Amino acid sequence: MIVEEPVFTVDTVRPWLDGSDLIVEAPPRPWIGDDVVGLLVWQAVSAADIDRLPSLRVIVTGSIGFDHIDLKAAEQRGIWVCNVPD
């Protein structure tokens, strides 16, 4: 699971996923990895970002909308996209 600081922090997200097998990290962009299943972001996610993460299954954004996420690329891969504005 990749989190994008400062909106989401590793220390905040780890307890949410306690008991799962997920490792929470906050690497700099560009992201890459065959084992990344989720993104918690607040900035744009492009088709190129999605392409570099072949196991990606969900993108959550901490914004009011999600027009900064490439929804077409996500839909083509069956990736769930949602926003959590609070």
N, C-alpha and C positions, 0 to 999 in steps of 0.2 A: 504494500500500500504506500503510495507516494502522497505526501501532504505538501502543500505549498504555503510556506510561512509568508507573512505574519498572521494571516487570517486563521489558518489551522497550524497548530504546533505539534510537534512530535509528542511532547509531554502531555498535551491535552487529549490527543487521539489515542494513544496507547491504552489508557484505561477503558476506553469505549470498546476496544477489541480484545480485551483481556480474556484469555481462555481460548482464543482462536489461534490458528497457526500462522497468522499474518504478522509480518515484520513491517513496522512503520518507519519510514525514512523520509528525509527532506532533501534529496539531492538537487543540485542546480540543474537548470535546463541546459541543453536539450536532454530530456529523459530518454532512457533506453533500458530495456530489460525484458527477457522472456518470461519472467515470473511476476510481473506487475499486473495485479488484477483490479486495482482501483486507484482513482485519483480524487483527492480532495483539494480543489483549486479555487482560485478567485480571478485568475487572468485567463486570457484566451487559450483555447486548446484547438489546434489546427489538425487537418487531415494528416499532415506529416508527423505531428506528435502521436496521433493515434496509430499510424503505421509502424512507428518504432516500438510499440507496446503490443505485441501479438496476443498476449493473454488477457488484455484489458477487458473488463466486464461491466464496470460502472464508473461514471464520472459524476461527482457531486461538486456543485459550486456554491460558495457562500455568498451569493449575490441575489438580487431581486429577480433577475431574469437569467436566461442562459443563451442569449443570442451571440455570445462570444465563444460558444462551443460549436465546432463544426458538426451540426446535427446530421447532415447527410452522411458524412463519413462514419459517424457513430451508428446510425441506423443500418448502414450497409454491413457493419460488423456485428450487429445485434447487441450493441453496448447501451446499457440504460443510462440516461442522463436525467438528473434532477437538480433542483436548487433548494437551498436551505437558507433563506434570507435572514434569519435571526440567529 
